[in-house]
């Protein structure tokens, strides 16, 4: 699912019991939401495009996280 400069991908791995949601920003992996623990966990990765950081809209990122959460939980 693509939303503006974000892409959300529900993925699975034989190393995990449950699916997870990868979050991409401008084609680079930004992080993932995992449901392996009791509560959902957000993992944020280092900026991989040789910059020191990403500068992203907090409001837009909060919306993306909510969409990813609902999509991952099948809501």
C-alpha positions in Angstrom: 0.0 0.0 0.0 1.5 3.4 -1.0 0.6 6.6 0.7 2.4 9.7 -0.5 6.1 9.0 0.0 5.4 6.0 2.3 4.9 2.3 1.4 3.5 -0.2 3.8 4.2 -3.9 3.2 2.7 -6.7 5.3 5.4 -9.4 5.4 6.0 -12.8 7.0 9.1 -14.7 7.8 9.7 -18.4 8.8 11.7 -17.0 11.8 8.5 -15.3 13.2 5.2 -16.6 14.3 3.2 -13.5 13.2 3.2 -11.2 10.2 4.8 -7.7 10.5 4.5 -4.4 8.7 7.5 -2.9 7.0 7.4 0.9 6.6 9.3 2.5 3.7 9.9 6.2 3.2 11.1 7.4 -0.2 12.0 3.9 -1.2 14.2 3.3 1.9 13.2 1.1 4.8 12.3 3.3 7.8 11.2 0.6 10.3 8.6 -2.0 11.0 5.8 -2.8 13.4 6.0 -6.2 15.0 3.4 -8.1 16.9 5.6 -10.8 18.3 5.4 -9.4 21.9 2.4 -8.8 24.1 2.0 -5.3 22.6 2.9 -4.0 19.1 6.5 -2.8 18.8 7.8 -0.1 16.5 11.4 -0.6 15.3 13.0 2.4 13.6 16.1 1.7 11.6 19.1 4.0 10.8 18.8 6.3 7.8 20.3 4.2 5.0 20.7 6.9 2.3 24.0 8.3 3.8 22.3 11.2 5.5 22.4 11.7 9.3 18.6 11.6 9.7 15.2 11.7 8.0 13.2 14.9 8.5 9.6 13.9 8.2 6.2 15.4 9.2 5.3 14.1 12.7 1.6 14.4 11.9 1.9 12.5 8.6 4.1 9.8 10.3 1.5 9.4 13.1 -1.2 8.9 10.4 1.0 6.3 8.6 1.6 4.4 11.8 -2.1 4.3 12.6 -2.9 3.0 9.0 -0.1 0.4 9.3 -1.4 -0.7 12.7 -4.9 -1.2 11.4 -3.7 -2.9 8.3 -1.5 -5.3 10.2 -4.3 -6.2 12.7 -6.8 -6.6 9.8 -9.1 -3.8 10.9 
